[in-house]
Amino acid sequence: MKSAQQVLVDVHWQADELAELSALQPALVLVFGSMAFFEEASFMQRLQHCFPGAALVGCTTAGEITADGVLDDHCVVTALHFDGVTVQVAQSAVGAMEHSREAGVNLGSTLHPYHPQAVLLFGKGLAINGSGVIEGLMQSLGNDVPITGGLAGDGGNFKRTLVLSPEGVSDDRVVAVGLSGEGVRVGHGSFGGWSPFGPPRKVTRSEGNVLFELDGEPALNVYKKYLDVYAKDLPASGLLFPFEMLNADHEQVGLIRTILGVDEAQGSLVLAGDIDGDGYLRLMHANTNGLVGGAEQAAIATRERAGAHSQGGVAILVSCVGRKLVMGDQVDEEVEVVASVLGDDVLLTGFYSYGEISPFSSTTDCKLHNQTMTVTFIHEV
């Protein structure tokens, strides 16, 4: 974009705090904040008053990422002004989790006529199969369009998440932003930094993103054995111990899956995205140094893909809430290392999520990731 500015507001915000952003006449305004903002009855109306001609898009968070670091219980508003880039927004209700793919198809069908060069995707963080949404979107758009973004959070509560679209605030929606035009440039990178422990466990029964059995045993029972004292705090404690996906030969496929829910009656685990029914899973854990190193790798991959056009612009950082829990007071370090790689002239925004959306660093084939730092760099030439 030709210009971008950001304002951080607290729960007592007034419209005049956003006057400087409004003067940009932005085409797109990204809004990431805590539940307190999105649940405010006049939230959408006040934003529309400040930005009458802009597409308003965003979601609730498990922490806000700003140019100055990581915060909680605030709202970061980032305005993007383009000269030659067209912004088109699509939205779809999800309904039941099994309708996730259909919602993605709907998004793609709306955006396809505009031939987007890149798509930003934000969705509710609960009762959704993120992999299904992405697959449906790619079914309509093809595999050559990079899709990045994330799933909403609500701290670590796992109770309710909200998404902002031009239609308002909803707890049952996915929203996609298509960026079209010869001048738009997008770089992306996604990396974890977690370490595996324990043996690979064979997936012996699963359906989509629901894991019923590992090695012939109820998956929840197996998982609880590993968690020990942490088991009583499920599903929140599952953020500290995600699964690494392995193929039939026990080889890494580059994807991690977080537990979003448990079913005590069925002994099953609800994961954030699809798993391979013929593959294996292995538990993972992490420390701060490993996660910061992963964030640095994501930023390096982003800069490499952005190439010579990486001066200025905005970077959207979407990192998993599980990483935030592991790093604690040191969480700012992963944002700082991304900033150091991208440079001082790149404006940072973003949030901590229940799922990250990005292609692998070397391709445009998009996947739902968990426990990663995902970076999207946007620039207009």
C-alpha positions in Angstrom: 0.0 0.0 0.0 1.1 3.6 -0.5 0.5 4.4 3.2 -0.5 2.7 6.4 -1.0 3.9 9.9 -2.0 2.4 13.2 -3.8 3.4 16.4 -4.0 1.5 19.6 -7.2 2.2 21.7 -8.5 1.0 25.1 -12.1 0.3 26.1 -12.8 4.0 26.6 -11.8 5.0 23.0 -13.4 7.9 21.3 -14.0 8.4 17.6 -11.6 11.4 17.4 -8.7 9.0 18.3 -9.0 7.5 14.8 -9.2 10.9 13.0 -5.7 10.6 11.7 -6.4 7.2 10.3 -9.6 8.4 8.7 -7.7 11.1 6.9 -5.8 8.5 5.0 -9.1 7.5 3.2 -8.2 3.8 3.6 -9.6 1.1 1.4 -9.0 -1.5 4.1 -9.1 -1.3 7.9 -7.8 -4.2 10.0 -9.2 -4.4 13.5 -7.9 -6.9 16.1 -9.0 -6.6 19.7 -10.3 -8.3 22.8 -13.8 -9.5 23.3 -14.8 -6.3 25.3 -14.5 -4.2 22.2 -16.3 -6.5 19.8 -19.2 -7.1 22.2 -19.8 -3.4 22.6 -23.2 -2.7 21.0 -22.0 0.4 19.1 -18.6 -1.0 18.0 -19.4 -1.5 14.3 -21.4 1.7 14.0 -18.6 3.8 15.5 -16.0 2.2 13.1 -18.3 2.8 10.1 -18.6 6.5 11.2 -14.8 6.8 11.3 -14.2 4.9 8.0 -17.3 5.4 5.8 -15.6 4.2 2.6 -13.4 1.4 4.0 -13.7 -2.4 4.2 -13.8 -3.2 7.9 -12.3 -6.6 8.7 -10.9 -8.3 11.8 -11.5 -10.6 14.8 -11.2 -11.1 18.5 -7.8 -12.2 19.8 -5.8 -14.0 22.5 -3.5 -11.0 22.5 -2.9 -8.0 20.2 0.3 -7.5 18.2 1.4 -4.0 17.5 4.3 -2.0 16.3 5.3 -1.6 20.0 4.9 -5.3 21.0 2.3 -7.5 22.5 -0.7 -6.3 24.6 -3.9 -7.7 26.1 -7.3 -6.2 26.4 -6.7 -3.5 23.8 -7.7 -3.0 20.2 -5.3 -2.3 17.4 -6.7 -0.5 14.3 -4.6 -0.4 11.2 -5.6 1.6 8.1 -4.3 0.8 4.7 -4.5 3.2 1.7 -3.9 1.8 -1.8 -3.5 3.7 -5.1 -3.9 0.9 -7.7 -5.0 -2.1 -5.7 -8.6 -3.2 -5.5 -10.0 -4.5 -2.2 -12.9 -7.0 -2.4 -14.5 -8.6 0.7 -16.4 -11.8 0.9 -18.1 -13.3 3.9 -20.0 -16.5 4.7 -21.7 -18.1 7.7 -20.2 -21.5 8.8 -23.0 -23.0 10.8 -22.1 -26.5 11.8 -18.4 -27.5 11.7 -19.1 -29.9 8.8 -20.1 -27.0 6.7 -16.7 -25.4 6.8 -15.7 -26.4 3.3 -18.9 -25.1 1.9 -18.2 -21.7 3.6 -14.8 -21.6 1.9 -16.3 -22.4 -1.5 -18.8 -19.5 -1.0 -15.9 -17.1 -0.2 -14.0 -18.2 -3.3 -17.0 -18.0 -5.6 -17.5 -14.3 -4.6 -13.8 -13.4 -5.0 -13.0 -15.4 -8.2 -14.4 -12.8 -10.7 -11.9 -10.2 -9.3 -8.9 -12.4 -9.9 -7.1 -11.7 -6.6 -3.4 -11.9 -6.4 -3.6 -12.7 -2.7 -6.3 -13.3 0.0 -6.5 -12.5 3.7 -8.7 -14.9 5.6 -10.1 -14.5 9.1 -12.6 -16.9 10.7 -14.2 -17.8 14.0 -11.9 -19.8 16.2 -14.3 -22.4 17.6 -16.7 -25.0 16.0 -14.9 -24.7 12.7 -12.6 -26.9 10.6 -10.1 -24.4 9.4 -8.6 -26.9 6.9 -12.1 -27.3 5.3 -12.5 -23.6 4.8 -9.1 -23.3 3.2 -9.8 -26.3 0.9 -13.1 -24.9 -0.2 -11.6 -21.5 -0.9 -8.8 -23.1 -3.0 -11.4 -25.2 -4.8 -13.0 -21.9 -6.1 -9.8 -19.9 -6.6 -7.2 -22.5 -7.5 -3.9 -23.3 -5.8 -1.9 -20.4 -7.2 -3.4 -17.6 -5.0 -1.6 -17.3 -1.6 -4.0 -17.3 1.3 -2.9 -16.1 4.7 -4.6 -15.0 8.0 -5.8 -16.7 11.1 -8.7 -17.9 13.4 -10.1 -15.7 16.1 -9.3 -16.1 19.8 -10.8 -15.1 23.1 -7.8 -15.2 25.4 -7.4 -18.8 26.4 -11.0 -19.3 27.4 -12.2 -21.3 24.4 -15.8 -20.1 24.9 -16.7 -17.6 22.1 -14.9 -15.8 19.3 -16.1 -13.0 17.1 -15.3 -11.9 13.5 -15.7 -8.4 12.0 -16.8 -8.0 8.4 -18.7 -5.3 6.4 -21.9 -6.9 7.6 -21.0 -6.4 11.3 -19.8 -8.5 14.2 -20.7 -12.3 14.2 -19.8 -15.4 16.2 -20.4 -17.6 13.1 -18.6 -16.2 10.2 -15.5 -16.3 8.0 -14.4 -13.3 6.0 -11.9 -13.1 3.1 -10.2 -10.0 1.6 -9.1 -10.3 -2.0 -6.3 -8.0 -3.1 -6.2 -7.4 -6.9 -4.0 -5.2 -9.1 -0.6 -5.4 -10.8 1.0 -3.3 -8.1 0.3 -5.5 -5.1 3.2 -7.5 -3.7 2.7 -10.2 -0.9 5.4 -12.2 0.9 4.6 -14.9 3.5 6.3 -17.2 5.9 5.3 -19.6 8.6 7.4 -21.6 11.1 7.0 -23.2 14.5 10.1 -24.0 16.6 8.6 -26.8 18.7 10.4 -30.0 19.6 8.9 -33.6 19.5 8.9 -36.0 22.4 7.5 -39.5 22.9 7.0 -42.1 20.2 4.8 -41.7 17.0 1.3 -42.9 17.6 -0.7 -44.4 14.7 -4.0 -42.7 13.9 -6.4 -45.7 13.9 -9.7 -43.8 13.8 -10.4 -40.2 12.8 -13.0 -38.2 10.9 -11.9 -34.8 9.5 -10.5 -32.9 12.4 -11.9 -35.2 15.1 -9.4 -37.8 16.5 -11.1 -40.8 18.1 -8.2 -43.4 18.5 -4.5 -43.6 18.6 -2.9 -47.1 18.5 -6.4 -48.5 19.0 -7.0 -46.7 22.2 -9.3 -43.7 22.8 -7.3 -40.6 21.8 -8.2 -38.7 24.9 -7.0 -41.4 27.2 -3.6 -41.6 25.5 -3.3 -37.8 25.5 -4.1 -37.6 29.3 -1.4 -40.1 30.1 1.2 -37.8 28.6 -0.2 -34.6 30.1 -0.3 -36.1 33.6 -1.1 -33.2 36.0 -1.9 -30.9 33.1 -4.8 -33.1 32.0 -7.2 -31.5 34.5 -6.9 -28.2 32.7 -8.0 -29.5 29.3 -8.7 -28.1 26.7 -6.6 -25.0 27.6 -3.6 -27.1 28.6 -3.6 -28.7 25.2 -2.0 -25.5 23.9 1.2 -26.4 25.6 1.3 -29.9 24.0 0.3 -29.9 20.4 0.6 -32.8 17.9 3.1 -33.0 15.1 1.7 -34.7 12.0 3.8 -37.5 10.4 3.1 -39.5 7.3 2.9 -43.3 7.0 6.7 -43.5 7.0 7.0 -41.5 10.2 8.3 -38.5 8.2 7.4 -34.9 9.2 4.9 -33.2 6.9 5.4 -29.7 8.4 2.0 -29.4 10.1 1.2 -29.1 13.8 -2.3 -29.6 15.3 -3.6 -28.0 18.5 -6.4 -29.4 20.6 -9.5 -27.1 20.5 -11.9 -29.4 22.4 -12.4 -32.8 24.1 -15.3 -35.2 24.3 -15.1 -37.2 27.5 -18.0 -39.5 26.5 -16.4 -40.5 23.2 -12.8 -40.2 24.4 -12.1 -38.0 21.4 -10.1 -34.8 20.7 -11.2 -32.0 18.4 -8.3 -30.6 16.6 -8.0 -27.2 14.8 -7.7 -28.8 11.4 -7.8 -32.0 9.4 -5.4 -34.9 10.1 -4.2 -37.8 8.0 -6.3 -40.9 8.8 -3.4 -43.1 7.6 -0.6 -41.1 9.3 0.9 -40.8 12.7 0.9 -38.1 15.5 3.6 -37.2 17.9 3.5 -34.9 20.9 5.5 -31.7 21.0 6.7 -29.1 23.5 8.7 -25.9 23.3 10.8 -23.3 25.1 11.2 -19.6 24.4 14.5 -19.8 22.5 13.0 -22.4 20.1 9.9 -20.4 19.5 11.8 -17.1 19.0 14.0 -18.9 16.5 10.9 -20.2 14.7 9.5 -16.6 14.4 12.9 -15.5 13.0 12.7 -18.2 10.3 9.2 -17.1 9.4 10.3 -13.5 9.0 13.3 -14.5 6.9 11.1 -16.6 4.6 8.7 -13.7 4.2 11.5 -11.2 3.3 12.9 -13.7 0.8 9.6 -14.1 -1.0 8.9 -10.3 -0.9 12.3 -9.7 -2.6 13.3 -6.3 -3.8 9.8 -4.9 -3.0 10.1 -5.4 0.7 10.7 -1.7 1.6 7.9 -0.1 3.6 4.5 -1.8 3.7 2.7 -3.6 6.5 3.3 -7.0 8.1 0.4 -9.0 9.6 1.7 -11.3 12.3 -0.6 -14.2 13.4 0.9 -16.3 16.2 -0.7 -19.1 18.2 -1.9 -18.5 21.7 0.0 -21.6 22.8 3.3 -19.9 21.9 2.2 -16.9 24.1 1.5 -19.2 27.0 4.9 -20.9 26.7 6.8 -17.6 26.5 5.0 -15.7 29.1 6.6 -12.4 29.9 9.1 -13.0 27.1 6.5 -13.1 24.4 7.6 -9.7 23.0 10.8 -11.4 21.9 9.2 -13.2 18.9 7.7 -9.9 17.7 10.9 -8.1 18.2 12.9 -10.6 16.1 10.4 -10.4 13.3 10.7 -6.6 13.4 14.4 -6.8 13.3 14.4 -9.0 10.1 11.7 -7.0 8.2 13.1 -3.5 9.1 12.0 -0.4 10.9 10.0 0.8 7.8 7.5 -2.0 8.0 4.4 -1.4 10.2 3.5 -4.5 12.3 0.0 -5.5 13.2 -1.7 -8.8 14.1 -2.9 -11.0 16.9 -2.6 -14.3 18.8 -4.9 -16.9 17.4 -6.5 -20.3 17.6 -5.0 -21.2 14.2 -2.7 -19.7 11.6 -3.3 -19.7 7.8 -0.5 -19.6 5.4 1.1 -21.5 2.5 4.3 -23.3 3.3 7.2 -20.9 2.8 8.2 -22.3 -0.6 4.8 -22.7 -2.2 1.4 -21.1 -2.6 -0.5 -24.3 -1.5 -2.2 -22.9 1.7 -2.6 -24.9 4.9 -4.0 -24.4 8.4 -1.1 -24.3 10.9 -1.1 -24.4 14.6 1.6 -23.2 17.1 3.4 -21.2 14.4 4.3 -17.6 13.8 2.9 -16.6 10.4 3.9 -13.4 8.7 2.2 -11.8 5.8 4.0 -8.8 4.2 1.9 -6.5 1.9 3.3 -3.7 -0.3 2.2 -1.7 -3.3 4.6 -0.7 -6.0 
